[in-house]
Every structure is written in structure tokens, then in C-alpha cells.
Amino acid sequence: MWAPYRKAETERVSRALPEMSWNEIDRPGCYIVLESGSLIRVPASGFGPNRRLVVRFVSNRDVRLARLSGNPEAPLSVVRAIATARGLFADF
């Protein structure tokens, strides 16, 4: 029997993705900026000593990201489908 998704169910699915701030990124992968829907690809070469991200992102707001894939080279269609399936806005 088909039943429409309720808001609480879709929120629970979207929260299944690991969420973090920019400074908490410690692994390569594809990340979506939750506020804007932008995609950020973080390659293994983007990390320096102690697994610290080499690129710094500065903002007046707390930027929240969700990790869509552990593969930084995942096709756009794949990561877009992952985001959409979890109710996230994908603007890429």
C-alpha cells in the first residue's frame, strides 16, 4: 500500500547523511552545502599534516555540509540523486 511521506520521515532520511561544519571535514569525498545546495569536491590531496584540510573557507555564518559520497570524483548525476533522495536541495 502506497502512503505519502510525512515531513518527519523525510527529515529522518536526510539526517542519515553525515553532517559537519567546514572545519570538521577530515575525509575526501563529495559534500553538499546545506544552505545553498552547492557541491564541494574534496580530494585526498586536499589534506595536509594531521588530516587538516589545506583550503580554508571563511564565512560570517556557520556553514553546514553533508557528505554525499566518499568518492570525490563521483559523477554529478550520482551525487545529485543521493541528495534528492534525501530531500536536500542540489544546485549543481
C-alpha positions as CSV (number, residue, x, y, z in Angstrom):
1,M,0.0,0.0,0.0
2,W,1.4,3.4,-1.0
3,A,1.5,6.1,1.5
4,P,2.9,9.6,1.1
5,Y,6.0,10.6,3.0
6,R,5.4,12.7,6.1
7,K,7.8,15.5,6.9
8,A,9.3,13.8,9.9
9,E,10.1,10.7,7.7
10,T,11.9,12.8,5.1
11,E,13.8,14.7,7.7
12,R,15.0,11.5,9.3
13,V,16.3,10.2,5.9
14,S,18.2,13.4,5.2
15,R,19.8,13.4,8.6
16,A,21.2,9.9,7.9
17,L,24.0,11.6,5.9
18,P,27.0,12.7,8.0
19,E,26.7,16.5,8.6
20,M,29.5,18.7,9.7
21,S,31.0,22.2,9.6
22,W,33.8,23.1,7.1
23,N,36.4,22.7,9.9
24,E,35.2,19.2,10.7
25,I,35.9,17.7,7.2
26,D,38.5,15.0,7.7
27,R,38.0,12.7,4.8
28,P,37.9,13.0,1.0
29,G,34.6,13.0,-0.7
30,C,31.7,15.0,-2.2
31,Y,30.0,17.4,0.2
32,I,26.8,19.4,-0.3
33,V,26.5,22.9,1.4
34,L,23.1,22.5,3.1
35,E,22.2,26.2,2.8
36,S,23.0,26.7,-0.9
37,G,22.9,23.3,-2.4
38,S,26.4,23.8,-3.8
39,L,28.7,20.8,-4.3
40,I,32.3,20.7,-2.9
41,R,34.7,18.0,-4.0
42,V,37.5,17.3,-1.5
43,P,40.3,15.1,-2.9
44,A,42.8,13.2,-0.8
45,S,45.4,15.7,-1.9
46,G,43.4,18.5,-0.2
47,F,44.7,17.4,3.2
48,G,48.0,18.3,4.9
49,P,49.6,17.0,8.1
50,N,47.3,15.6,10.7
51,R,44.5,15.3,8.2
52,R,43.8,19.0,8.2
53,L,42.1,20.5,5.1
54,V,44.5,22.7,3.2
55,V,41.9,25.0,1.8
56,R,40.3,27.5,4.3
57,F,36.7,28.7,3.9
58,V,35.8,31.9,5.7
59,S,32.2,32.9,6.3
60,N,30.2,35.1,8.8
61,R,27.7,32.2,9.1
62,D,28.1,28.6,10.3
63,V,28.2,26.7,7.1
64,R,26.8,23.1,7.4
65,L,27.7,20.4,5.0
66,A,26.6,16.8,4.4
67,R,28.9,14.1,3.0
68,L,27.2,12.6,-0.1
69,S,29.9,10.3,-1.2
70,G,33.4,9.1,-0.1
71,N,34.4,9.4,-3.8
72,P,35.5,12.9,-4.6
73,E,35.2,12.1,-8.3
74,A,31.6,10.7,-8.2
75,P,29.6,11.7,-11.2
76,L,27.3,14.7,-10.7
77,S,24.3,12.6,-11.6
78,V,25.1,10.2,-8.8
79,V,25.6,12.7,-6.0
80,R,22.6,14.7,-7.3
81,A,20.4,11.6,-7.0
82,I,21.8,10.9,-3.5
83,A,20.9,14.5,-2.4
84,T,17.5,14.4,-4.0
85,A,16.6,11.1,-2.5
86,R,17.3,12.5,1.0
87,G,15.2,15.7,0.4
88,L,18.2,18.0,0.0
89,F,18.3,20.9,-2.5
90,A,21.0,20.3,-5.0
91,D,22.0,23.3,-7.0
92,F,24.7,21.7,-9.2
